[in-house]
């Protein structure tokens, strides 16, 4: 598994509370993800949690002592110290019993006492039998915790313990919780509460019912931008051609196939968007007359007549919301910066992200990119070779400055 992005986890102090449910084994991988991303993770286990997974497991994964008791000699104020030092508190899994005790304001063990002493953001991740989650009392308790200012992550649907049921109650996967922790840790910025529209991936233009024209785009850059925008508090729509990577947590995905499909989706969503980041690599040409049935090899034509596809950024000019920030991408092989400047002006963009497809470690299908950010107002910036996750943050840092200046 590739290393997750370090922003905003690096340097954070996360108190990971683990309660006594079968899903507690998943908390071990969450602790690993957070630690690998640069957070210091203090694990606090309830007595019931230690019946499901050993404290030494978390100590090995985090490299830090695990806390299990409220009344250990010499550590009577651990609940105050741990709560005060935490940047965020994450309780995963949060059982029905713990949710009930937290909603009542009890402090009967170390974890519930930490919760009462905390002033940092708190995320609770419920996990239990689907009937227990659906019970009116549990729902009232969860709603009350939300009223107190805690974030309560909705459980997933799926197979529960011992094959019991498949309704909502399953703890989300650690990668999903990890993403929500990032949103909790992210500093408030200009994107919070905004609606961001991102395009990603290639498009496919049909030659016949089984063949198509496309390109090598994986969608990694657009997915990274969408994930970073959501983490910063934006509502994110991701218009995605066929991706080679998983779509990020939290975003609304609109799957498309052809360039015309992508253009239509952009036209539909752009009027309600504060930001457009056109990171996709839509095909520039399509077969002029796609065959209605599979072309047989024995009588295939020797030439394929092509027609241009819509220039999506050009077609957005009339649909843009006043004051919206528009960001384009230019993947070039010759005179990349000069070509990018022409596109910046011709398509009336606020910023364009330029990179050279021939450069090692940049372009399609890799996890890194080397880009130059060209702005309408100047202050161009050439970035070193970076993971695409860091390139996404650099782009959005610029976007937030543009929003703040309007």
Secondary structure, DSSP 8 states (H G I E B T S, - for coil): ------TTTTT-EEEEEE-SSTTHHHHHHHHHHHHHTT-EEEEEE-TTGGGTS-HHHHHHHHSS--B--SS-TT-TTHHHHHHHH-SEEEEEEE-HHHHHHHHHT--SSHHHHHHHH--SEEEEEE-S-HHHHHSHHHHHHHHHHHHTT-EEE--EES--GGG---SEEE---HHHHHHHHHHHHS---TTTT-EEEEEESB--EEEETTEEE-----SHHHHHHHHHHHHTT-EEEEEESS-SS---TT-EEEE--SHHHHHHHHHHHHTT-SEEEE--B--SEEETT--SS---GGG--S---EEE---HHHHTTTT--TT-EEEEEEEESSSHHHHHHHHHHHTT-SEEEEEETTSTT-STTSSEE--EEEETTS--EE--SEEHHHHHHHHHHHHHHHHHT-
